[in-house]
Amino acid sequence: MDSATVFNEYMITYHYTIHTVSNKDLDLVKFKAGMQSAMSEKYKTDPQFKIYRDNNIAVAYDYKDKTGGFLCYFIVGEK
């Protein structure tokens, strides 16, 4: 994780760089679908996310590749 930013009282964004991949080497649609599914499930079930769930706080994920190129962005926990 590179950093986290607070958009407002109802959303936090986690910024990640994946240093082992290039966006040219990935199927970005499949990458996003897999990551979004995994993180959505984690949001729903992981005890560490309970505070977010209880307070209706959405979590956004912003992924970049090893050169800073865009991989994907998505939000979980949105109502």
C-alpha positions as CSV (number, residue, x, y, z in Angstrom):
1,M,0.0,0.0,0.0
2,D,1.3,3.4,-1.0
3,S,-1.1,5.6,0.9
4,A,-4.7,6.1,2.0
5,T,-6.9,9.2,1.5
6,V,-10.2,10.2,3.0
7,F,-12.6,11.5,0.4
8,N,-15.3,12.4,3.0
9,E,-16.7,10.8,6.1
10,Y,-18.2,8.0,4.1
11,M,-15.3,6.9,1.9
12,I,-11.6,6.0,2.2
13,T,-9.4,5.2,-0.7
14,Y,-6.4,2.9,-0.5
15,H,-3.7,3.4,-3.2
16,Y,-1.6,0.5,-4.2
17,T,1.3,-0.1,-6.6
18,I,1.9,-3.6,-7.8
19,H,5.6,-3.6,-8.5
20,T,5.7,-7.0,-10.3
21,V,3.3,-6.3,-13.2
22,S,2.8,-4.0,-16.1
23,N,-0.7,-3.0,-17.3
24,K,0.4,-4.1,-20.8
25,D,0.9,-7.7,-19.6
26,L,-2.5,-8.0,-17.9
27,D,-6.1,-8.5,-19.0
28,L,-7.3,-5.5,-17.1
29,V,-11.0,-6.5,-17.2
30,K,-10.2,-9.9,-15.6
31,F,-7.8,-8.2,-13.1
32,K,-10.4,-5.7,-12.0
33,A,-13.1,-8.4,-11.8
34,G,-10.9,-10.6,-9.6
35,M,-9.7,-7.9,-7.3
36,Q,-13.2,-6.4,-6.9
37,S,-14.7,-9.7,-6.1
38,A,-12.0,-10.6,-3.6
39,M,-12.1,-7.2,-1.9
40,S,-15.9,-7.1,-1.8
41,E,-16.0,-10.5,-0.1
42,K,-13.3,-9.3,2.4
43,Y,-15.3,-6.1,3.1
44,K,-18.4,-8.2,3.9
45,T,-16.7,-10.8,6.1
46,D,-13.4,-9.6,7.5
47,P,-13.7,-8.5,11.2
48,Q,-11.2,-5.7,10.4
49,F,-13.8,-4.1,8.2
50,K,-16.6,-4.2,10.8
51,I,-16.1,-0.6,11.7
52,Y,-16.5,0.4,8.1
53,R,-19.6,-1.7,7.7
54,D,-21.2,-0.5,10.9
55,N,-20.6,3.2,9.9
56,N,-21.6,2.8,6.2
57,I,-18.1,3.7,5.0
58,A,-17.2,2.6,1.5
59,V,-13.7,1.6,0.6
60,A,-12.2,2.5,-2.8
61,Y,-9.2,0.8,-4.2
62,D,-6.8,2.4,-6.7
63,Y,-4.2,0.1,-8.3
64,K,-1.2,1.2,-10.4
65,D,1.4,-1.0,-12.1
66,K,5.2,-0.9,-11.6
67,T,5.6,2.2,-13.8
68,G,2.6,4.1,-12.3
69,G,0.3,3.1,-15.1
70,F,-3.4,2.6,-14.3
71,L,-4.6,-0.9,-13.5
72,C,-8.0,-0.4,-12.0
73,Y,-10.2,1.5,-9.6
74,F,-13.3,0.3,-7.8
75,I,-15.4,0.8,-4.7
76,V,-16.8,-1.8,-2.3
77,G,-19.4,-1.3,0.5
78,E,-21.3,1.4,-1.4
79,K,-25.0,1.5,-0.7
